[in-house]
Amino acid sequence: MKSYGAQSMVAPLRRVLVRRPDPAFAVDDPAAWHYVARPDLAAAQAEHDAFVALLRESGAEVIMHDVPQPGRADAIFVHDPALVTDEGAVLLRMGKRLREGEEEAIGAALAAADVPILGRLEGVARAEGGDLLWLDRYTLAAGVGFRTNAEGLRQLQAILAPLGVTVLPVELPWYQGPEACLHLMSLISLVADDLAVVYLPLLSVPFAQMLERRGVRLIEVPEAEFATMGTNVLALAPGECVMLEGNPVTRARLTAAGCEVRTYVGREISLKAEGGATCLTRPVLRA
């Protein structure tokens, strides 16, 4: 049986890669990393351990990414440096300069987990996993903004074309500027093939209209819960998901739509550092 392949946001999560917070995460200069405050390392590790336990309880095999990443605080957000396809991993190139170099380290971790490297971005190309959203097995929506550029999309399309995949550009807004983290997946998470949580005020009109044409029902996240990552929801299986604690309106709307919702505490690993449940995970196998 194949041990990798994740051209879906919602198929049952079978294998997933994570990285436990290490001393690099407890940054001395939070502003430089665009963190709200300096994370407490012990508390962050306890939160992450509980999050990982939740993933295991869902039936997923958890792979620990322990390749050294000195000085790279954001390395716990393993979703961003790579994309895993049915034919192997694509190593991306980080748009946030402080994250440069994470790609090769996660490539080593994936290779150790028997995931071959299908390709890699080069030169001026930039793309981060948080901007890449599988709408179906052969359609990859890609946010174009401060973290992902046109050359990144061009190279990604060239790598994925032999797999029959089309990369669909989605323009992102300026919002809080180049230092803030605004990915496409900051605005939308799929929780089933036909169901998504979205923050409509910042979502591209053509993209939202396309989702509706595809029959995707949209659950709106209120403004107050956009600030606490209400849109950052990880599907464990269709209609089964995990999200950050403290978003009761979004959770109630998901439950009303028929979803089973679990929550995790992320005061240190999420709220201080701009990364939610999807950011903390790199799906390796969804089947």
C-alpha positions as CSV (number, residue, x, y, z in Angstrom):
1,M,0.0,0.0,0.0
2,K,1.3,3.5,-0.9
3,S,2.5,5.5,2.1
4,Y,2.0,8.9,0.6
5,G,-0.4,10.9,-1.6
6,A,-2.5,13.9,-0.4
7,Q,-4.2,15.6,-3.4
8,S,-7.2,16.4,-1.2
9,M,-7.9,18.7,1.8
10,V,-10.6,16.4,3.2
11,A,-10.0,12.7,2.5
12,P,-9.3,10.7,5.7
13,L,-6.0,11.7,7.2
14,R,-3.8,8.6,7.4
15,R,-0.2,9.9,7.8
16,V,0.8,13.4,8.9
17,L,4.1,15.1,9.6
18,V,4.5,17.5,12.6
19,R,7.3,19.3,14.4
20,R,7.4,19.8,18.1
21,P,8.4,23.4,19.3
22,D,12.0,23.6,20.2
23,P,14.1,26.5,21.7
24,A,14.1,28.4,18.4
25,F,10.3,28.9,18.8
26,A,10.7,30.9,22.0
27,V,11.9,33.9,20.1
28,D,13.7,36.8,21.8
29,D,12.3,39.3,19.3
30,P,8.6,38.5,18.7
31,A,8.1,41.6,16.5
32,A,10.8,40.4,14.0
33,W,8.8,37.2,13.5
34,H,5.4,39.0,13.5
35,Y,4.5,37.2,16.7
36,V,2.1,38.8,19.2
37,A,4.4,37.9,22.1
38,R,7.3,35.6,23.1
39,P,5.9,32.0,23.3
40,D,6.5,30.1,26.5
41,L,8.4,27.0,25.4
42,A,7.2,24.6,28.0
43,A,3.6,25.6,27.6
44,A,3.9,25.5,23.8
45,Q,5.3,22.0,24.0
46,A,2.5,20.8,26.2
47,E,-0.1,22.3,23.8
48,H,1.6,20.7,20.9
49,D,1.7,17.3,22.6
50,A,-2.0,17.5,23.2
51,F,-2.6,18.5,19.6
52,V,-0.6,15.5,18.4
53,A,-2.5,13.2,20.7
54,L,-5.7,14.4,19.1
55,L,-4.3,13.6,15.7
56,R,-3.4,10.1,16.8
57,E,-6.8,9.6,18.4
58,S,-8.3,10.3,15.0
59,G,-6.4,7.3,13.6
60,A,-3.6,9.1,11.8
61,E,0.0,8.0,12.0
62,V,2.1,10.9,13.2
63,I,5.6,11.4,11.8
64,M,7.9,13.7,13.8
65,H,10.1,16.1,11.8
66,D,13.2,16.4,14.0
67,V,15.7,17.5,11.4
68,P,17.6,20.4,13.1
69,Q,16.3,23.9,12.3
70,P,18.4,26.3,14.4
71,G,17.1,29.8,14.5
72,R,13.9,29.0,12.5
73,A,11.0,29.7,14.8
74,D,8.3,29.1,12.2
75,A,9.6,25.6,11.5
76,I,6.8,24.2,13.6
77,F,4.4,25.3,10.8
78,V,5.2,22.3,8.6
79,H,2.4,22.8,6.1
80,D,4.3,25.6,4.3
81,P,7.7,24.3,3.0
82,A,6.3,21.4,0.9
83,L,3.4,20.0,-1.0
84,V,2.7,16.3,-1.1
85,T,1.2,14.9,-4.2
86,D,0.3,11.3,-5.3
87,E,3.7,11.1,-6.9
88,G,5.8,12.6,-4.2
89,A,6.7,15.9,-2.5
90,V,7.3,19.2,-4.1
91,L,9.8,21.4,-2.1
92,L,8.6,25.0,-2.2
93,R,10.5,28.2,-1.6
94,M,9.4,30.3,1.3
95,G,8.2,33.9,0.7
96,K,9.0,34.9,4.3
97,R,12.7,35.5,4.3
98,L,13.2,34.3,7.9
99,R,11.9,30.9,6.8
100,E,14.3,30.3,3.9
101,G,16.0,26.9,4.2
102,E,13.1,25.1,5.8
103,E,12.4,23.4,2.4
104,E,15.5,21.2,2.4
105,A,15.1,20.2,6.0
106,I,11.5,19.1,5.5
107,G,12.6,17.4,2.3
108,A,15.0,15.3,4.4
109,A,12.2,14.5,6.9
110,L,9.8,13.4,4.1
111,A,12.5,11.3,2.4
112,A,13.1,9.6,5.8
113,A,9.3,8.8,5.8
114,D,9.7,7.2,2.3
115,V,8.2,10.1,0.4
116,P,10.1,10.7,-2.8
117,I,10.9,14.2,-4.0
118,L,9.0,14.9,-7.2
119,G,10.4,18.4,-7.8
120,R,11.4,21.7,-6.3
121,L,11.0,25.4,-7.0
122,E,14.1,27.3,-8.0
123,G,15.4,30.8,-8.5
124,V,13.0,33.7,-7.8
125,A,10.0,31.4,-7.5
126,R,8.2,31.6,-4.2
127,A,5.3,29.5,-2.9
128,E,4.1,28.5,0.5
129,G,1.8,25.6,1.4
130,G,-0.7,27.9,3.1
131,D,-1.5,29.4,-0.3
132,L,-2.2,26.0,-1.9
133,L,-5.7,24.5,-1.6
134,W,-6.8,21.3,-3.3
135,L,-10.4,21.9,-4.6
136,D,-10.3,18.4,-6.0
137,R,-7.7,15.8,-6.9
138,Y,-6.8,17.7,-10.2
139,T,-7.4,21.3,-9.3
140,L,-5.1,23.2,-7.0
141,A,-6.1,26.8,-6.1
142,A,-3.1,28.9,-5.4
143,G,-3.2,32.3,-3.6
144,V,-1.0,35.0,-5.2
145,G,0.2,37.5,-2.7
146,F,3.3,38.4,-0.6
147,R,4.2,34.7,0.1
148,T,3.5,33.1,-3.4
149,N,4.4,34.8,-6.7
150,A,3.6,34.3,-10.4
151,E,7.0,32.5,-11.0
152,G,6.2,30.1,-8.2
153,L,2.9,29.3,-9.8
154,R,4.5,28.8,-13.2
155,Q,7.1,26.4,-11.9
156,L,4.5,24.6,-9.8
157,Q,2.2,24.2,-12.8
158,A,5.1,22.7,-14.8
159,I,5.9,20.2,-12.1
160,L,2.2,19.2,-11.6
161,A,1.1,19.2,-15.2
162,P,2.3,15.5,-15.9
163,L,-0.1,14.5,-13.0
164,G,-3.0,16.1,-14.8
165,V,-3.2,18.9,-12.2
166,T,-4.3,22.5,-13.1
167,V,-3.1,25.3,-10.9
168,L,-5.7,28.0,-10.5
169,P,-4.4,31.4,-9.4
170,V,-6.4,33.3,-6.8
171,E,-5.4,36.9,-6.1
172,L,-5.0,37.9,-2.4
173,P,-5.6,41.3,-0.8
174,W,-3.0,43.6,0.7
175,Y,-4.7,43.4,4.1
176,Q,-2.0,44.2,6.8
177,G,0.9,44.3,4.3
178,P,3.9,42.2,3.5
179,E,5.1,41.4,7.0
180,A,1.8,39.8,8.1
181,C,0.9,36.2,7.3
182,L,-2.1,36.2,5.0
183,H,-2.3,32.9,3.0
184,L,-5.2,31.8,0.9
185,M,-5.9,29.3,3.7
186,S,-6.2,32.2,6.1
187,L,-9.4,32.9,4.3
188,I,-10.8,29.4,3.6
189,S,-10.7,25.8,4.8
190,L,-12.5,22.9,3.2
191,V,-14.1,20.6,5.6
192,A,-15.8,18.4,3.0
193,D,-15.7,18.4,-0.8
194,D,-18.8,20.5,-0.8
195,L,-18.4,22.5,2.5
196,A,-16.0,25.3,3.5
197,V,-15.5,27.9,6.2
198,V,-14.7,31.2,4.7
199,Y,-14.0,34.9,5.6
200,L,-15.9,36.5,2.8
201,P,-14.8,40.2,3.3
202,L,-11.3,39.3,2.1
203,L,-12.1,36.6,-0.4
204,S,-11.8,37.2,-4.1
205,V,-15.2,37.7,-5.7
206,P,-14.5,35.5,-8.7
207,F,-13.1,32.7,-6.4
208,A,-16.1,32.8,-4.1
209,Q,-18.4,32.7,-7.2
210,M,-16.5,29.7,-8.6
211,L,-16.9,27.9,-5.3
212,E,-20.6,28.4,-5.4
213,R,-20.7,27.2,-9.0
214,R,-18.9,24.0,-7.9
215,G,-21.6,23.5,-5.3
216,V,-19.5,24.3,-2.2
217,R,-21.6,25.6,0.7
218,L,-19.9,28.4,2.5
219,I,-20.0,28.8,6.3
220,E,-19.1,32.4,7.1
221,V,-16.7,33.1,9.9
222,P,-17.5,36.3,11.8
223,E,-15.0,39.1,12.0
224,A,-14.1,38.6,15.7
225,E,-13.3,34.9,15.0
226,F,-11.3,35.6,11.8
227,A,-8.8,37.3,14.3
228,T,-8.6,34.1,16.3
229,M,-8.2,31.8,13.2
230,G,-11.8,30.6,12.9
231,T,-11.1,30.0,9.3
232,N,-8.1,27.7,10.0
233,V,-9.8,24.3,10.2
234,L,-8.1,21.0,9.6
235,A,-10.3,18.2,8.1
236,L,-9.5,14.8,9.6
237,A,-12.1,13.2,7.3
238,P,-15.1,14.6,5.4
239,G,-17.2,16.4,7.9
240,E,-14.8,15.7,10.8
241,C,-12.4,18.5,11.7
242,V,-10.3,20.1,14.4
243,M,-10.0,23.9,15.0
244,L,-8.6,26.3,17.6
245,E,-10.5,26.6,20.8
246,G,-12.2,29.9,21.3
247,N,-14.3,30.2,18.1
248,P,-17.7,29.3,19.4
249,V,-19.8,30.9,16.6
250,T,-17.8,29.1,13.8
251,R,-17.9,25.9,15.7
252,A,-21.7,26.1,16.2
253,R,-22.1,26.8,12.5
254,L,-20.0,23.8,11.6
255,T,-21.9,21.6,13.9
256,A,-25.2,22.8,12.5
257,A,-23.9,21.9,9.0
258,G,-23.5,18.3,10.3
259,C,-19.8,18.3,11.1
260,E,-18.1,16.7,14.1
261,V,-15.8,19.3,15.5
262,R,-12.9,18.9,17.9
263,T,-10.9,21.7,19.4
264,Y,-7.3,22.2,20.7
265,V,-5.8,24.8,23.0
266,G,-3.3,26.9,21.1
267,R,-2.5,30.1,23.1
268,E,1.2,29.6,22.6
269,I,1.5,27.6,19.4
270,S,-1.2,29.4,17.4
271,L,-2.5,32.7,18.8
272,K,1.0,34.1,19.5
273,A,2.5,32.9,16.2
274,E,-0.1,33.2,13.4
275,G,-0.5,29.5,12.7
276,G,-3.5,27.2,13.2
277,A,-4.4,23.5,12.9
278,T,-3.6,23.3,9.2
279,C,-0.3,25.2,9.6
280,L,0.9,22.8,12.2
281,T,0.4,19.7,10.0
282,R,1.8,18.5,6.7
283,P,-0.6,15.8,5.4
284,V,1.5,12.9,3.9
285,L,-1.3,10.5,3.1
286,R,-5.0,11.1,2.7
287,A,-6.9,8.0,1.5
